[in-house]
Amino acid sequence: MKANRQREILRIIGSQDVETQEQMLKLLNAAGIRATQATISRDIKELNLVKRPAEDGRYRYVASDTVPVRRAAAGRMQNIFKEGVVSCDCAQNLVVVKTMPGLAPAAAAALDGMGIDTLVGSLAGDDTVLLIMRSGPVAERFCKEIASMLDRG
């Protein structure tokens, strides 16, 4: 239900300008999806939606170009990373994550399970994960995010 609603929200904002949560509710209702304003507010936060100026100068919801860390998997991923990831580096749209021996498959599975839309795919060896991102800037931001998770200070 939640996944369908959030998928519909993304479809709606991809096809038309939505300025308010109330407008979003009406559009969801028209699509046969019932929700409350509070639910929509949580969905907007979870989907990492932001308001940006439209061509006519009004503001509309769009998917943020930052890499969202899904809260449900964030704790698990952070534990895996804190315990097993050694370093992270990127080259163009590729991110290389070095882990302790044997932990790369777990790190890759955690990343894959997050549903990161800017992650095209991953390959895991024994101690290295190769992440293919959609663009170089996305890879750089993601690598910085991983580095901040690894801050062991």
C-alpha positions as CSV (number, residue, x, y, z in Angstrom):
1,M,0.0,0.0,0.0
2,K,2.7,2.5,1.0
3,A,4.9,1.4,-1.9
4,N,2.0,1.8,-4.3
5,R,1.2,5.3,-2.9
6,Q,4.7,6.5,-3.1
7,R,5.1,5.1,-6.6
8,E,1.9,7.0,-7.6
9,I,3.3,10.2,-6.0
10,L,6.5,9.9,-8.1
11,R,4.4,9.3,-11.2
12,I,2.2,12.3,-10.5
13,I,5.1,14.7,-9.9
14,G,6.8,13.4,-13.0
15,S,3.8,14.1,-15.2
16,Q,2.5,17.4,-13.8
17,D,3.2,20.3,-11.5
18,V,2.1,19.8,-7.9
19,E,2.4,22.8,-5.6
20,T,0.8,21.7,-2.4
21,Q,0.1,18.6,-0.3
22,E,-3.6,19.3,-0.6
23,Q,-3.3,19.2,-4.4
24,M,-1.3,15.9,-4.1
25,L,-4.1,14.5,-1.9
26,K,-6.7,15.3,-4.6
27,L,-4.6,13.8,-7.3
28,L,-4.1,10.6,-5.3
29,N,-7.8,10.4,-4.5
30,A,-8.5,10.8,-8.2
31,A,-6.2,7.8,-8.8
32,G,-8.1,5.8,-6.2
33,I,-5.6,6.1,-3.4
34,R,-6.8,7.3,0.0
35,A,-4.4,9.0,2.3
36,T,-4.2,11.8,4.9
37,Q,-2.2,15.0,4.8
38,A,0.1,13.6,7.6
39,T,0.8,10.5,5.5
40,I,1.5,12.6,2.4
41,S,3.9,14.7,4.5
42,R,5.8,11.6,5.6
43,D,5.9,10.3,2.1
44,I,7.3,13.5,0.8
45,K,10.1,13.3,3.4
46,E,10.8,9.6,2.8
47,L,10.9,10.2,-1.0
48,N,13.2,13.1,-0.5
49,L,11.0,15.5,-2.5
50,V,11.8,19.2,-2.5
51,K,10.0,22.2,-4.0
52,R,11.7,23.9,-6.9
53,P,10.6,26.8,-9.1
54,A,8.6,25.7,-12.2
55,E,8.9,27.5,-15.5
56,D,6.0,29.8,-14.6
57,G,7.8,30.9,-11.3
58,R,5.5,28.9,-9.0
59,Y,7.0,26.1,-6.9
60,R,6.4,22.4,-7.5
61,Y,7.5,19.2,-5.9
62,V,10.3,17.3,-7.6
63,A,12.6,14.4,-6.6
64,S,15.7,15.8,-5.0
65,D,19.0,15.1,-6.8
66,T,20.7,14.1,-3.6
67,V,21.1,10.5,-2.7
68,P,18.5,9.5,-0.2
69,V,19.4,7.2,2.7
70,R,16.3,5.2,3.5
71,R,15.6,5.2,7.2
72,A,14.6,1.6,7.4
73,A,17.9,0.4,6.1
74,A,20.1,3.2,7.4
75,G,20.8,1.6,10.8
76,R,21.7,-1.7,9.4
77,M,23.8,-0.2,6.7
78,Q,25.6,2.1,9.2
79,N,26.5,-0.9,11.4
80,I,27.8,-2.9,8.4
81,F,29.8,0.1,7.3
82,K,31.2,1.1,10.7
83,E,32.3,-2.5,11.3
84,G,33.5,-3.5,7.9
85,V,34.1,-0.7,5.4
86,V,37.7,0.5,5.2
87,S,37.5,3.2,2.5
88,C,35.6,4.7,-0.3
89,D,36.7,6.4,-3.5
90,C,35.1,7.3,-6.8
91,A,36.2,7.7,-10.4
92,Q,33.6,9.3,-12.7
93,N,30.4,7.5,-12.1
94,L,32.0,4.5,-10.3
95,V,32.3,4.2,-6.5
96,V,34.7,1.7,-5.1
97,V,34.1,0.6,-1.5
98,K,36.9,-1.4,0.2
99,T,35.8,-3.6,3.1
100,M,37.4,-6.0,5.6
101,P,37.9,-9.5,3.9
102,G,34.7,-11.3,3.3
103,L,32.3,-8.4,4.0
104,A,31.9,-6.9,0.6
105,P,28.8,-9.1,-0.2
106,A,27.1,-7.9,3.0
107,A,27.9,-4.2,2.2
108,A,26.6,-4.6,-1.4
109,A,23.4,-6.3,-0.2
110,A,22.8,-3.5,2.3
111,L,23.2,-0.9,-0.5
112,D,21.1,-2.9,-3.0
113,G,18.3,-3.2,-0.3
114,M,18.1,0.5,0.1
115,G,16.5,1.1,-3.3
116,I,18.7,4.0,-4.2
117,D,17.4,5.2,-7.5
118,T,20.7,6.7,-8.6
119,L,22.5,3.3,-8.1
120,V,22.5,1.5,-11.4
121,G,24.1,-1.7,-10.0
122,S,26.7,-3.2,-7.8
123,L,29.3,-5.9,-8.0
124,A,30.9,-7.5,-4.9
125,G,34.0,-9.4,-4.5
126,D,35.6,-10.5,-1.3
127,D,36.7,-7.2,0.0
128,T,35.6,-4.7,-2.7
129,V,32.3,-3.4,-3.9
130,L,32.0,-1.6,-7.2
131,L,28.9,0.7,-7.4
132,I,27.8,2.0,-10.8
133,M,26.0,5.3,-10.3
134,R,24.0,7.3,-12.8
135,S,26.5,10.2,-13.1
136,G,29.9,11.5,-11.8
137,P,28.4,14.1,-9.5
138,V,26.0,11.6,-7.9
139,A,29.0,9.2,-7.4
140,E,31.0,12.0,-5.7
141,R,28.1,12.9,-3.3
142,F,27.4,9.3,-2.5
143,C,31.1,8.7,-1.8
144,K,31.1,11.7,0.6
145,E,28.0,10.4,2.3
146,I,29.7,7.0,2.9
147,A,32.9,8.8,4.1
148,S,30.7,10.7,6.6
149,M,29.2,7.5,7.9
150,L,32.8,6.1,8.3
151,D,33.9,9.1,10.4
152,R,35.2,7.1,13.3
153,G,36.0,10.1,15.4
